Amino acid sequence: MNDVPLHKELPLPAYDHLPAGTLPSRISGLDEAQITQLITYEKAHGNRLPIMQILEKRLHDLQGGTVPRGPQAPSTPEVNTGQPDTPQTANVPGPPINPPSQGDPTNPAQPR
């Protein structure tokens, strides 16, 4: 009777936290069954009109013959996992510091 998928069963990780602007590119690799699963979940949990419009348009496109493209599980850089994406190095040189045209005010040898 309860056919609403659980959050962990959704084809997109952290679906609830994805910005609406990135949703069309995130769902481009999903097939009809996966989009239907997202629609069912959305109707039961948020039923947000902009999200529903994006999902229903994609479902309509797939039913019209559009082929899913891209990876099946696209990365989600917007979701903070607590881990840095790239390792940070401590020895990154900053930009060169040029003294002002009237001289360096911290240099006692220059007149002020």
Residue pairs with C-beta under 8 A, 6 or more apart in sequence:
3 40
4 40
4 41
4 44
4 45
5 37
5 40
5 41
7 15
7 16
7 41
9 37
10 37
10 38
10 41
11 30
11 34
11 37
11 38
11 72
11 73
12 18
12 26
12 27
12 30
12 38
12 73
12 74
12 76
13 73
13 76
13 79
14 76
14 79
15 38
15 41
16 45
16 46
17 78
17 79
18 26
18 76
18 78
18 79
19 78
20 48
20 50
20 51
20 54
22 78
23 51
23 54
23 55
24 54
24 58
25 70
25 74
26 74
26 76
27 34
27 35
27 38
27 54
27 55
27 58
28 58
28 68
28 69
28 70
28 74
29 68
29 69
29 70
29 71
29 72
29 73
29 74
30 38
30 58
30 68
30 72
31 62
31 68
32 59
32 62
32 63
35 55
35 58
35 59
35 62
36 59
38 55
39 52
39 55
39 56
39 59
42 48
42 51
42 52
42 55
43 52
62 68
77 85
99 107
103 110
103 111
103 112
104 110
105 112
